[in-house]
């Protein structure tokens, strides 16, 4: 087994990320047997293969030539490409375990020069930490020289913890391990003052025999296993769109896989095996919380892994294998462990929303309590063993492209490069030749999101990273809900959209609806009806229920949404008072009302005429008096009035 994480104190064989909490001697003993059984199983039937890339020294002449290097299982290797650079060996901090700025050391290349490849010594800290410190100092790649003469190993990430998680996911440069002897040659050339130029080549790291790439992802449904689980879930969500484009176009053949192990025969009846395994200890998974006494159990993970395998199998039978990506991403979103939704009911809800045949999936899963092999999981255990050029699958997650294990960070761009490197030249699909990789996932089955067929409104939104289920905004009306199974119109104007999802009916030319824009968003049957307001509103029989027309002389007849009330004989019904009165009395009352109205009008007319008369009379009298007085006492502002009497005498 050739995997190392760091210095000798941290290095050990990584079979699986078990992380089982040792709570008793039985648990310790069981864990030991599990490890031994896995070791025996793999050493007897397979082996771990170190994935390599080519390293070519172009100068100096003394060490010129091709050399092997082992690709680090973090960072972003340039699959399908190559990178040239100059090797630098620092005078201080040669193991790279401390920040280089503490020593005033920078590896940033000057304009016009080749990128800097930093050579570091192995030991004292994790491989990933060395690369992280070099990257922060400006390095474009890192070569780690082994400190013992041995076959090349794979530099893996350390056990998950808060400190390492902060830098592992941010490493973006490639790295490789070289042998001790080759490292010494590089160091000697640099100390002699030679410029050491090398070329890292990943073009042959992935076989590229034809126009179709076959790749597989060894994954896990457990979402509470730390940094690697978070990284895996992010990758699946981000890579889904590109994966589905490639699969629908026939460019790739994808297969998901799940790692399981068996419980030793001597422990199959133990509490630990029963809680972590199904089919009487044949297929097991680690406890999600690393605690046998609380939370979910390992067998819950095995069952969900099996369900996801069956989802792929059934989807593949319907010629739509890419639906597996939809199910896995939706399950992660809708059924997380931390929300206590990681269960059968939630999983079946996702399956139904994607239009898959639930009965076929249940039949595929079989009985987890049966004391017999499960064909699908048995096949998965056999597939873990390396065949041909592919080694055993011992790291979770693991991506295998054209039967070669991918090394590096599970990141959309890096993985897409690795897959595209697997196509024969000139046969690459457009996705490999363009920066834009996008598919409209809402075109098929609305992406498994909520959909109102009547109003033709959907919660599916297509984005670059894949579709999301989010209740929409339509004509100014906001829908609210989970986006997967339910979205309801809310706020003003909601009744314009399919009557706000409320009951409605048209009868005898009249429209009745349980929706009200002024309400609180709930459906309420209108006056004269009763019901939930959503599925039905039934007419209330006011006559039968004695809610109206209760006077002794009244006769009640129920109508749709209302009622008719009549009175016998010479009587008329008054709805406001729910009583009957005589027609003659009503007519007399109407006649007297008319008389009083006429009298009132006459009085008003007489009063108006009198006021007009008084006004005109007063005006006339004022003018006459003014004229008479003007003859004897002329006003100051009036010119002298001619005296016609004097004129006559003259």
C-alpha positions, 0 to 999 in steps of 0.5 A: 500500500503506497499512500502517505500523508506526511511525516512518519508520526502521521503516516499509516495505511489508509484503508477507509476513513473509518473514524470509529469511536472506540468505546469498548474493547469489543469495538476496538477488536472489531475495528482491528478485524475489519482493518485486517480483513480489508488488508487481507482482501486487498493484498491477496486480490489486488494492489494500490497503483501510484498514478504518475506524471512525467517529469523531464529535465531539459537542463543542465546536461548532467541530469537531462532526461525523463523521470517519474513523479507521483501526482499529489492527491490535492491541488489541481494537476493540469491533466491533458497539459504540461507546465515548464518551470525553473526549480528553486531550493530554498536556503532556509525552511527547506521542509516548508513547514513554516511560512516562507515570509517569515524568512523573507523568501519569495518564489514569485517569478519575474516578468519574462521568466519561467514559473518557479517550481519549489523543491522541498524535503519530506518530513516534520509536517503534512505534504499538503501544508508544505504545498500550501506554504509554497503556494502562498510564497508564489510557487507555481508547483511543488516537488517533494523529495523523499527522505528514504529510498523506496518506491514512489508513494501518493501524497494524500491529504491529512486526517480532517481537522479544522486547521488543515481544512482551511488550506487543503481546499484552497490549494490550486497548484500541482505537486508531485513526489520524487525519489530521494536519489533524483532529489539529491541530483537536483539539489547538487545541480542547484548548489553548483549554480546551474539553472535547473529547468524541468517540464511537468507533463500530464498529457499521458496521465490519462489514457485516450484510446477513442472518442468515448471516456469511461469514468466512475466515481467512488462516493458515499451518501454520508454527509457528516464525515467531515471535510472530504464529505463536504468537498464531495457534495460540493463537487457533485452539485457543481459538476452535475451540469457538465456530467449530464451534457457529456452523458446525454451526448454519448461522449462519456459512460459514467458509473457510480460506485460505493465502498463497503466492507464485511464484518468478520464472521466471529462478530456478526452477532455483535452490537457493533456489526448489527448497527453498522451492517446489513445482510448479517454482516456482509456489507458495512459502513462506518458510523456517521457520528463516530459514536455507536450509541447515538444518531444514525448508524452505519447500516443507514448509510449502507441502505442509502448507498444501495438505494442510490445504486438502484436509482442508477440501475433503474435510470440506466434501464430507462436510457436516462442514467444522468438522472442519478446526478439529479437524485444525489444532489436533491437528496443532499439538499432535501434529506441532510443528516443534521436536519434528521431527514436522512431516511426512507420517506425523504428519499422516496419523496425525491424519487417520486419528484424525479419520475422514477419507478419506486417499485422497481427501486425497492425490488432492486434493493432487496431485503437488508435483513436477509442472510444472503448476498445482495447481488449489487453490493457483492458486485461493488465489493468485487469492483473495489479490487484493482483490475488491469492498470487500475489499482485498488480503490482505497481512498474515498472519494476516488475518481477513475477516468479510463481505468486510471485513478484521478489525483488532485482536488475534486473540482469541476474545472480540474475534473473536466480537464481530466475527462477531456484528456481521455478523448482521442485527439480531434474527437473531443466534444464541444464542452471540452473546447469551450469555457461554457458548460451549461444545460437547461435541466428544467426542460425535462420533468421540470427538474423534479421541482414543483410545477402548476400545470394549469397556470404553467408555472414552475419552481425550476430555475436553470443556472450555470451550476445546475438547476435550483428549485425555488418558488417563482415570482410571476406577474408581481405575485410571489410564490412561497414554499419549499420549491420541490413539492409545494409553492403557493401564491402569496400577497396582492394579486395572487388570485390572478394566478390560478385563483391562488390555488383556491376553489372556484366554480362558475354556475348560471353565469356567476363566478364563485371563488374562495380566493381573496386578495385582501385575505391572509393568503389562505383560501376561504369559502365565500358567503353562502358556502362552507369547506376548506376553500382549496379542494371544495366549497359546498353550498350552505342550505340556509333553509335546512340549517334555519339560518334565514327565512324564519318568520312564521309566514315565510316560505324558504327555498335554497339556491346555489350560494344563496336562498329565496324567501317568499311570503304567502297571501298579501305579504312581502318579504323584507330580507334585512329584517327577516320578516313579512309585511302586508302588500296593502300596508306596503303600498299605503306606506309607499303612497304616503311617502310619495305625498310627503315627498311632493309636499316637501318639494312644493314647500321648497319651491314656494320658499325659493320663489318668495326669496327671489321676490323679496330680493327683486323688490328690495333692489327696485325700492333701493334704486327709486329712493336713491334717485329721489334723494339725488335730486335734493342732496347730490352725492359727492361722487355724483356729477351735478344733475341739470335743473331743467326747471330753471332752464324753462324759466329763462 
